[in-house]
């Protein structure tokens, strides 16, 4: 074969590899941590292919491989870029839910974003939007949007609850009493009939109950794993919810029960 001959399909394979590696680079710069299994599912590639991609990107200084995945190379932040908080690794299901929830928000609205991975997915999707005001007690949401968007971001005061990097307590509730929002996007620990909305952790449940009681439009973002689960902290009856954004894997019988209550269900 001539020295410079091009093997059929070689160029196409090289382009695909370059595209995959660019996607991985963008993802790890945004999330700071990626898992091998999530990358395989997202990119529809084998583990051996993704491992080679990660090895190549490690050699380029983009990331550091870890057991089961990779982390961003070097310090957690770069001036003007990144976040000091560890952004959650999002499944395809959660990313879809976040995007669909963000699509509900219209320009000119003020929106409360609570803590949680599905809400964080919505924050990612809102970063390129304009004309929206964000009110949040989630520090990772606030920092991400402050760095990666031009949106107005209002952060409640309060005591840091490290498990969810959220601001809680009396000061946070006082701040919310002085603010007004058109809609709230909240994550929950469970949705069940007739138990309603529940949280898995007691810290933060009181604040979410206050938000649900004062915001005219309540949107719950809930992966299929939340359906049928009952957490220890009660948040609100199902009738307090206007919209639930979930996946097509949510149990059909429960989805039907909620639609019978007049709740809008968006499945993505």
N, C-alpha and C positions, 0 to 999 in steps of 0.2 A: 504494500500500500504506500502511495506517495507520502512523504513526510508530513505535508500540510493538508492531506485529505481530511475531510470532515465525515466522521462516521454518522450515518443516518440516525436521527433521533438524539444525537449527542447534544446539540445546541438546545433543543427543546428541554432536555433533562436538566441542563445547566441553568436555564431560565427558571424552571420550576424550583430548583434548589435555592436560587437567589431570592425568589419571591417568598419561599417558606422562611428563609433566614431573616428576611426583612420583617416579615410578620412577627416572628419570634422576638426580634430586636425591639420592635415597637411595643409589643406586649409586655416584655420584661421591664422596659423603661417606664411603663405606666403602672404596672402592678408590683414591681420590685421582686416578686417571687413567682415562679411558674412550676407546675408539676408535669412530669413526663406524660402521665396518663391523660391529663387535660389537653396537652399539646397534640397528642396522637388523635384524640377525638376531634379536636377543633380543626386540625389540618388534614384529617383523614389520611394519616401516614402511619407506617409501622414504627414500632419502638426502635428498631435498629436504624431507620432513617432519621428519626428525631435525635437519637443519640449522636449520630454523625454530625447533624446540624449543630447540636449543642457543643460538641467538641470543636467544630470549626469556629463557632462564635467565641468560645473560651480562648482559643488561640489568637483571635482578633482583639481580645481584651474587653469584649462586650459583657461577659457574664462569668460567673464561677459555678461550675457544676457541683451539685450536692446529691445526696442519696435521694433518688426519686424525682429529681428536677434540677432547678438552677436558681441562683439569686443574681441580682444586679452586681456588677463588679465594683468594688471600692466602697466609699462612704455611701450612706443611704441617700444623701442629697448632693446636688450640684447647684451652685448659685443660680437662682431663677428657674430651676427645673426640679421636678421630683417632689417628694414628700417625706417628712421625718417619720411618718406613720407607716406601718406595714400595710399595704393595700391588700385586700383579700384576693385570693385566686378564685376567679369566677367560673362556674360551669357554663356550658352553652345555654342550659335552661335558664339560669339566673340572668345571664346577659340578655337573652331574648325578653325576659320579663321586665328588666330594667329599661330596655329600649321602648317597649310598648307603653310602660308607665310614663316615660318622659314624653312620648308623643301626645299624651293627654293634656299636657301643660301648654297653655296658650301664651303668646306674647302679651305682656302687661300684667300677668298674674304674679302674686306673691305666694310662695309655696314653702310649707314646712317640710323638711326632710329629716327623718329620724335616723337612728343608727341601724346598722345591719347590712349584710352583703347585697341583698336585692335592692335596697335603697342606694347603696354605693354604685351599683350598676346603672341606676337611673342618673346618678350624678355624672358618671362617665359620659352618658348619652347627652346630657344637658350642656356639656362643656363648650360646644360649638354654637350654642343658641345665644340670642340677645333678647333684651327687654324683659327679663324675668328676674324677680328678686327672690333670693333664697334665705330662709330663716332656718337655722339648724342648731341642734345641740350636739351634733356628731363632729368631733374635731377632725377626723380624717376627711369627711365630706367637705367641711369648711376649708381646710387647707388645700385639698385637691382643686376645688373650684376657684380659690383665690389665686392659685398658681397657673392653672390651665384654662381659665375662662375670663371673660370680661363682665360676668354677671355681678350684680350687687349681692354681697353675702353678709348677712347679719347673724352673729353668733350670740347665743344666750350666755349669760354668766353661769356660775355654779361650780360645784365640786367635781373634779375629774373622777370618773368611774373607769378604771384602767382596762377592765375586761372588754369593754366596747368602745373605749376612747370617747366616752360621751360625758357631757356636762349635766349634772343632776342636782336635785335638792331645791331648797327654798329660793335661792337666787335665780335659778333657771325658771322656776314657776312664776316668780315675780316679773321676770323679763317677758315671758309669754303673755302675761296679763296686759302688758303695755303694747303688744304687737298685734297685728291683724294679718291673717293669711286667707287666701281664697281656697286653698286646698292643702291637705296633708298627705304625704306619702309615708306610710309606716310599714315596717316589717313586724310580723307577729311570730310567736312560738307555735301557735296552733289555731286551727279553725275547726269547729265541731258544732254539730247540731244535736242538742239545743244549747250547748255550753257557751257558745259565742266565741269571741276572740280572747286568747290567753297568751301570756308571756312565760318563757321558761325561767326567767330570772326576776326576782323581786325588785332589785335595783332598776330604776327606770320605768317601772310599770305605772307608778303614780303620775309621773310626768306625761306619759302617753295617754293615760286616762283623761288628764286635763286637756291635752291637745284635741283628742276626739270630741270632747264636750264643747269646745269653743270654735272649731273650724267647720265651715258650712259644707265642705266636700271632703270626705274621707276616702282615700284610695289605699287599699291594702295590697302590698306586693307579696305574693306567697307561692313559693315553689310547691310542687306536688307533695313533697314530704311533710308539709305543714298541715295538710288536710287530714282530719280524723285524729289529730293529736290534741291533747289537753294539757296545758302547762299549769303550774301551781298558782300563777298570778292572773286574776281576772282583769281584762281590759275593758271590754264593752260587749253588749249584746249585738247579735248580727244585724239587727235593725239599724244600728248606728252607722253602718257601712254603706257607702254609695256605690263603690266599684271595687271589684277584686280582679287584679291582674295575675294570671297564673299560666301554667303550661297545659298542653293538651293531655298530659298524664294525670291531671286532677281527676278524682273519682266522679264519674258521670252522675251517680245518684245524688251526691252531695252538691254538685254544681246545680243540678235541677232544683234541689231544695232551696238553695240561695236565690235562684232566679224567681222562684215562687214567692219569695219575700220581697221582690222588687229590686234586688241587687243586680247591678250590671256586671256580667262576667266577661272578661276579655281573656281568651286563651291563645297563646302564641307558641 
